[in-house]
Amino acid sequence: QAQLVESGGGLVQAGGSLRLSCRASGTFFSIREMAWHRQGPGKRRDLVARITTGGTPNYADSVKGRFTISIDSAQSTVYLQMNSLKPEDTAVYYCWCRTANYREIWGQGTLVTVSS
């Protein structure tokens, strides 16, 4: 059973930093793409950043210049470095991946709270 396990969420003051990690485990075809999404209070789930195993990362306009996504393909792990955090970044952050056979897997989510 393949699964994604996130870690690194928590409470931080505005202007601070956090680093999220997400590792895929279990049995699955090779991963082709990983991403972070987030869902704020009363909002829909939106893409934050995505990266392929050999490609260029893409970011939502709201996080460009502040967040950095990176991937360790050998460890099936994706990271999200979040700097200059704002209260509006408060959300549950979900890890996502797409495998070579087009299977999509979601993590359980990790809460990030940014206080003003």
Buried (B, 14 or more C-beta within 10 A) or exposed (E): EBEBBBEBBEEBEBEBEBEBBBBBEEEBEEBBBBBBBBBBEEEEBEBBBBBBBEEEBBBBEEBEEBBBBBBEBEEBBBBBBBBEBBEEBBBBBBBBBBBEEEEEBEBEBBEBBBEE
